[in-house]
């Protein structure tokens, strides 16, 4: 499949239109490949188009590590991890094998982690220290035997949907496929509608 043709068509479409509403900036020539922050190198895309653009770039240039990192960074958006980015994450992990941070980078990360409190005497969980509730029977839990009300469950569900923690339930008779595509469920026997 000619992924570069699809990418070029998407960039041409994006350069000739105005998006009303939410849009994301995208570098036509990625910065990791020498693209500049010039007006002519930046187009506005919808969120879906932006995701597709990065997926196409990874397919066109599979050996460019920066493109994989950008795609993985997009995958940190809650809700996309498990469903859409699993294959890309596996491929990115393969591309990272053998990668080593420079000593200077390791020192900077260490200083930053210590400033945040990780791996320091101030952290809550010290090496070898047991978790406070390890080994407690369920009856001793502060939530044992208490169920959320239906109203609370609905609020939690709405909050998770709005924040993108989980996708909405698919319409009746459909299921979610790779890439967030709705796929009709296979029916074992014909069902009458009406």
Rosetta blueprint (number, residue, H / E / L):
1 X L
2 X L
3 X H
4 X H
5 X H
6 X H
7 X H
8 X H
9 X H
10 X H
11 X H
12 X H
13 X H
14 X H
15 X H
16 X L
17 X L
18 X L
19 X L
20 X L
21 X L
22 X L
23 X L
24 X E
25 X E
26 X E
27 X E
28 X L
29 X L
30 X L
31 X H
32 X H
33 X H
34 X L
35 X L
36 X L
37 X L
38 X L
39 X H
40 X H
41 X H
42 X E
43 X E
44 X E
45 X E
46 X L
47 X H
48 X H
49 X H
50 X H
51 X H
52 X H
53 X H
54 X H
55 X H
56 X H
57 X H
58 X H
59 X H
60 X H
61 X L
62 X L
63 X L
64 X L
65 X H
66 X H
67 X H
68 X H
69 X H
70 X H
71 X H
72 X H
73 X H
74 X H
75 X H
76 X L
77 X L
78 X L
79 X L
80 X L
81 X H
82 X H
83 X H
84 X H
85 X L
86 X H
87 X H
88 X H
89 X H
90 X H
91 X H
92 X H
93 X H
94 X H
95 X H
96 X H
97 X L
98 X L
99 X L
100 X L
101 X L
102 X L
103 X H
104 X H
105 X H
106 X H
107 X H
108 X H
109 X H
110 X H
111 X H
112 X H
113 X H
114 X H
115 X H
116 X H
117 X L
118 X L
119 X L
120 X L
121 X L
122 X L
123 X L
124 X L
125 X L
126 X L
127 X L
128 X L
129 X L
130 X L
131 X L
132 X L
133 X L
134 X L
135 X L
136 X L
137 X L
138 X H
139 X H
140 X H
141 X L
142 X L
143 X L
144 X L
145 X L
146 X L
147 X L
148 X L
149 X L
150 X H
151 X H
152 X H
153 X H
154 X H
155 X H
156 X H
157 X H
158 X H
159 X H
160 X H
161 X H
162 X H
163 X H
164 X L
165 X L
166 X L
167 X L
168 X L
169 X L
170 X L
171 X L
172 X L
173 X L
174 X E
175 X E
176 X E
177 X L
178 X H
179 X H
180 X H
181 X L
182 X E
183 X E
184 X E
185 X L
186 X L
187 X L
188 X L
189 X L
190 X L
191 X L
192 X L
193 X L
194 X L
